[in-house]
């Protein structure tokens, strides 16, 4: 079984959102928020690339490894 780049981004986003539910340290919250935003941006780019046809789903997995 192979996990797709999209699934990895979605799992990371879920993880960061869950961390933000309980984290109270301002510095850690800022770092988690930064990482969350970066994942959301990467996922949006990946989905745009796939939907525009410029990147097939199989190539998307390799392309996101370099983000």
DSSP file (Angstrom, degrees, kcal/mol; ACC not computed):
  #  RESIDUE AA STRUCTURE BP1 BP2  ACC     N-H-->O    O-->H-N    N-H-->O    O-->H-N    TCO  KAPPA ALPHA  PHI   PSI    X-CA   Y-CA   Z-CA
    1    1 A X              0   0    0      0, 0.0     2,-0.4     0, 0.0     0, 0.0   0.000 360.0 360.0 360.0 134.5    0.0    0.0    0.0
    2    2 A X        -     0   0    0      0, 0.0     2,-0.4     0, 0.0     0, 0.0  -0.920 360.0-142.1-114.1 135.9    1.3    3.4   -0.9
    3    3 A X        -     0   0    0     -2,-0.4     2,-0.1     1,-0.0     0, 0.0  -0.801  22.6-130.6 -96.0 137.4    0.3    6.6    0.8
    4    4 A X     >  -     0   0    0     -2,-0.4     4,-1.9     1,-0.1     5,-0.1  -0.388  18.3-114.5 -85.6 162.5   -0.1    9.7   -1.5
    5    5 A X  H  > S+     0   0    0     52,-0.3     4,-2.4     1,-0.2     5,-0.2   0.884 118.2  56.1 -59.9 -39.4    1.3   13.1   -1.0
    6    6 A X  H  > S+     0   0    0      1,-0.2     4,-2.6     2,-0.2    -1,-0.2   0.926 106.3  49.8 -59.7 -45.3   -2.2   14.4   -0.5
    7    7 A X  H  > S+     0   0    0      1,-0.2     4,-2.5     2,-0.2    -1,-0.2   0.884 109.2  51.8 -62.9 -38.4   -2.8   12.0    2.3
    8    8 A X  H  X S+     0   0    0     -4,-1.9     4,-2.5     2,-0.2    -1,-0.2   0.933 110.8  47.4 -63.9 -45.8    0.4   13.0    4.0
    9    9 A X  H  X S+     0   0    0     -4,-2.4     4,-2.5     1,-0.2    -2,-0.2   0.922 112.9  49.3 -60.6 -43.7   -0.5   16.7    3.9
   10   10 A X  H  X S+     0   0    0     -4,-2.6     4,-2.4     2,-0.2    -2,-0.2   0.896 111.3  48.9 -64.1 -40.6   -4.0   15.9    5.2
   11   11 A X  H  X S+     0   0    0     -4,-2.5     4,-2.4     2,-0.2    -1,-0.2   0.914 111.9  49.0 -64.3 -42.7   -2.6   13.8    8.1
   12   12 A X  H  X S+     0   0    0     -4,-2.5     4,-2.8     2,-0.2     5,-0.2   0.916 110.4  50.9 -62.8 -42.9   -0.1   16.6    9.0
   13   13 A X  H  X S+     0   0    0     -4,-2.5     4,-2.3     1,-0.2     5,-0.2   0.932 111.2  48.0 -60.9 -46.6   -2.8   19.2    8.9
   14   14 A X  H  X S+     0   0    0     -4,-2.4     4,-2.1     1,-0.2    -1,-0.2   0.911 112.0  50.6 -59.3 -42.8   -5.0   17.1   11.2
   15   15 A X  H  X S+     0   0    0     -4,-2.4     4,-2.3     2,-0.2    -2,-0.2   0.932 111.1  46.6 -62.0 -48.2   -2.1   16.5   13.5
   16   16 A X  H  X S+     0   0    0     -4,-2.8     4,-2.0     1,-0.2    -1,-0.2   0.887 111.5  51.7 -64.9 -38.7   -1.2   20.2   13.8
   17   17 A X  H  X S+     0   0    0     -4,-2.3     4,-0.8    -5,-0.2    -1,-0.2   0.899 109.7  49.8 -63.8 -39.5   -4.8   21.2   14.4
   18   18 A X  H >X S+     0   0    0     -4,-2.1     3,-0.7     1,-0.2     4,-0.6   0.906 108.8  52.3 -65.8 -40.9   -5.0   18.6   17.2
   19   19 A X  H >X S+     0   0    0     -4,-2.3     4,-2.2     1,-0.2     3,-1.1   0.894 104.9  56.2 -60.7 -39.3   -1.8   20.0   18.8
   20   20 A X  H 3< S+     0   0    0     -4,-2.0    -1,-0.2     1,-0.2    -2,-0.2   0.733  94.3  68.9 -67.1 -21.2   -3.3   23.5   18.7
   21   21 A X  H << S+     0   0    0     -4,-0.8    -1,-0.2    -3,-0.7    -2,-0.2   0.814 118.0  18.3 -65.4 -29.2   -6.3   22.3   20.7
   22   22 A X  H << S+     0   0    0     -3,-1.1     2,-0.2    -4,-0.6    -2,-0.2   0.622  95.0 106.3-118.8 -18.4   -4.1   21.8   23.8
   23   23 A X     <  +     0   0    0     -4,-2.2    -4,-0.0     1,-0.2     0, 0.0  -0.476  32.6 170.4 -71.5 130.8   -0.9   23.7   23.4
   24   24 A X        +     0   0    0     -2,-0.2     2,-0.4     5,-0.0    -1,-0.2   0.601  43.0 104.5-113.2 -18.5   -0.7   26.8   25.6
   25   25 A X     >  -     0   0    0      1,-0.2     4,-2.8     2,-0.1     5,-0.2  -0.521  64.5-144.7 -69.3 122.9    2.9   27.9   25.1
   26   26 A X  H  > S+     0   0    0     -2,-0.4     4,-2.1     1,-0.2    -1,-0.2   0.863  96.8  50.4 -58.7 -38.4    2.9   31.0   22.8
   27   27 A X  H  > S+     0   0    0      2,-0.2     4,-2.0     1,-0.2    -1,-0.2   0.916 113.2  44.6 -67.1 -43.0    6.2   30.0   21.1
   28   28 A X  H  > S+     0   0    0      2,-0.2     4,-2.9     1,-0.2     5,-0.2   0.897 111.7  53.4 -67.6 -40.3    5.1   26.5   20.4
   29   29 A X  H  X S+     0   0    0     -4,-2.8     4,-2.7     1,-0.2    -2,-0.2   0.902 108.4  50.9 -60.5 -40.1    1.7   27.6   19.2
   30   30 A X  H  X S+     0   0    0     -4,-2.1     4,-2.2    -5,-0.2    -1,-0.2   0.921 112.0  46.5 -63.8 -43.4    3.4   30.0   16.8
   31   31 A X  H  X S+     0   0    0     -4,-2.0     4,-2.5     2,-0.2    -2,-0.2   0.928 114.0  47.4 -64.4 -45.5    5.6   27.2   15.5
   32   32 A X  H  X S+     0   0    0     -4,-2.9     4,-2.8     1,-0.2    -2,-0.2   0.905 111.5  51.2 -63.1 -41.5    2.7   24.8   15.1
   33   33 A X  H  X S+     0   0    0     -4,-2.7     4,-2.5    -5,-0.2    -1,-0.2   0.899 110.1  49.9 -62.4 -41.0    0.6   27.5   13.4
   34   34 A X  H  X S+     0   0    0     -4,-2.2     4,-2.3     2,-0.2    -2,-0.2   0.937 112.7  46.2 -61.6 -47.7    3.5   28.1   11.0
   35   35 A X  H  X S+     0   0    0     -4,-2.5     4,-2.2     1,-0.2    -2,-0.2   0.892 112.0  51.8 -64.1 -39.9    3.8   24.4   10.2
   36   36 A X  H  X S+     0   0    0     -4,-2.8     4,-2.5     1,-0.2    -1,-0.2   0.943 110.5  47.6 -60.1 -48.9    0.1   24.1    9.8
   37   37 A X  H  X S+     0   0    0     -4,-2.5     4,-2.4     1,-0.2    -2,-0.2   0.891 109.6  53.6 -61.3 -40.2    0.0   27.0    7.3
   38   38 A X  H  X S+     0   0    0     -4,-2.3     4,-2.4     1,-0.2    -1,-0.2   0.905 110.2  47.4 -62.6 -41.6    2.9   25.5    5.4
   39   39 A X  H  X S+     0   0    0     -4,-2.2     4,-2.7     2,-0.2    -2,-0.2   0.910 110.7  51.6 -65.5 -42.1    1.1   22.2    5.0
   40   40 A X  H  X S+     0   0    0     -4,-2.5     4,-2.2     1,-0.2    -2,-0.2   0.903 111.7  47.2 -61.6 -40.9   -2.1   23.9    3.9
   41   41 A X  H  X S+     0   0    0     -4,-2.4     4,-2.5     2,-0.2    -2,-0.2   0.923 112.0  49.8 -66.0 -44.6   -0.2   25.9    1.3
   42   42 A X  H  X S+     0   0    0     -4,-2.4     4,-2.4     1,-0.2    -2,-0.2   0.907 111.7  48.7 -61.6 -42.3    1.6   22.7    0.0
   43   43 A X  H  X S+     0   0    0     -4,-2.7     4,-2.7     2,-0.2    -1,-0.2   0.918 110.8  50.2 -64.1 -43.5   -1.7   20.8   -0.2
   44   44 A X  H  X S+     0   0    0     -4,-2.2     4,-2.4     2,-0.2    -2,-0.2   0.913 111.6  48.5 -62.0 -42.6   -3.4   23.7   -2.1
   45   45 A X  H  X S+     0   0    0     -4,-2.5     4,-2.5     2,-0.2    -1,-0.2   0.925 111.8  49.7 -62.4 -44.6   -0.5   23.8   -4.6
   46   46 A X  H  X S+     0   0    0     -4,-2.4     4,-2.3     1,-0.2    -2,-0.2   0.928 112.1  47.1 -60.9 -46.4   -0.6   20.1   -5.1
   47   47 A X  H  X S+     0   0    0     -4,-2.7     4,-2.7     1,-0.2    -1,-0.2   0.884 112.0  50.5 -65.4 -38.7   -4.3   20.1   -5.7
   48   48 A X  H  X S+     0   0    0     -4,-2.4     4,-2.1    -5,-0.2     6,-0.3   0.916 110.6  50.0 -63.6 -42.1   -4.0   23.0   -8.1
   49   49 A X  H  X>S+     0   0    0     -4,-2.5     6,-1.4     1,-0.2     5,-1.1   0.908 114.2  44.2 -63.1 -42.3   -1.3   21.2  -10.0
   50   50 A X  H ><5S+     0   0    0     -4,-2.3     3,-0.8     1,-0.2    -2,-0.2   0.928 114.7  47.7 -69.0 -44.9   -3.3   18.0  -10.3
   51   51 A X  H 3<5S+     0   0    0     -4,-2.7    -2,-0.2     1,-0.3    -1,-0.2   0.808 110.0  52.5 -69.6 -28.5   -6.6   19.8  -11.2
   52   52 A X  H 3<5S-     0   0    0     -4,-2.1    -1,-0.3    -5,-0.2    -2,-0.2   0.607 110.8-122.6 -81.2 -10.1   -4.9   21.9  -13.9
   53   53 A X  T <<5S+     0   0    0     -3,-0.8    -3,-0.2    -4,-0.5     3,-0.1   0.494  82.6 115.4  84.6   2.0   -3.4   18.8  -15.4
   54   54 A X  S   <S+     0   0    0     -5,-1.1     2,-0.4    -6,-0.3    -4,-0.2   0.628  80.7  33.8 -79.4 -11.0    0.2   20.0  -15.1
   55   55 A X  S    S-     0   0    0     -6,-1.4    -2,-0.3    -5,-0.1    -1,-0.2  -0.952  77.0-140.8-146.8 121.5    1.0   17.2  -12.7
   56   56 A X     >  -     0   0    0     -2,-0.4     4,-2.1    -3,-0.1     3,-0.2  -0.439  32.9-108.7 -75.6 157.3   -0.4   13.7  -12.7
   57   57 A X  H  > S+     0   0    0      1,-0.2     4,-1.1     2,-0.2   -52,-0.3   0.856 119.7  51.1 -56.1 -36.5   -1.2   12.2   -9.3
   58   58 A X  H  > S+     0   0    0      1,-0.2     4,-0.8     2,-0.2     3,-0.3   0.891 112.4  45.1 -70.4 -37.3    1.7    9.8   -9.6
   59   59 A X  H  > S+     0   0    0     -3,-0.2     4,-2.4     1,-0.2    -1,-0.2   0.779 103.2  67.6 -72.9 -25.6    4.1   12.6  -10.4
   60   60 A X  H  X S+     0   0    0     -4,-2.1     4,-2.3     1,-0.2    -1,-0.2   0.857  94.3  56.9 -62.2 -35.8    2.6   14.6   -7.5
   61   61 A X  H  X S+     0   0    0     -4,-1.1     4,-0.7    -3,-0.3    -1,-0.2   0.930 111.6  41.1 -61.8 -45.0    4.0   12.2   -5.0
   62   62 A X  H >< S+     0   0    0     -4,-0.8     3,-0.5     1,-0.2     4,-0.4   0.883 113.8  53.3 -70.8 -37.4    7.5   12.8   -6.2
   63   63 A X  H >< S+     0   0    0     -4,-2.4     3,-1.3     1,-0.2     4,-0.3   0.878 104.7  53.8 -67.0 -38.2    7.1   16.6   -6.7
   64   64 A X  H >< S+     0   0    0     -4,-2.3     3,-0.9     1,-0.3    -1,-0.2   0.710  94.2  71.1 -72.6 -17.6    5.8   17.1   -3.1
   65   65 A X  T << S+     0   0    0     -4,-0.7    -1,-0.3    -3,-0.5    -2,-0.2   0.729  98.8  49.6 -67.8 -20.3    8.9   15.4   -1.7
   66   66 A X  T <         0   0    0     -3,-1.3    -1,-0.2    -4,-0.4    -2,-0.2   0.511 360.0 360.0 -97.0  -5.6   11.0   18.4   -2.8
   67   67 A X    <         0   0    0     -3,-0.9    -1,-0.2    -4,-0.3    -2,-0.1   0.484 360.0 360.0 -64.6 360.0    8.7   21.0   -1.2
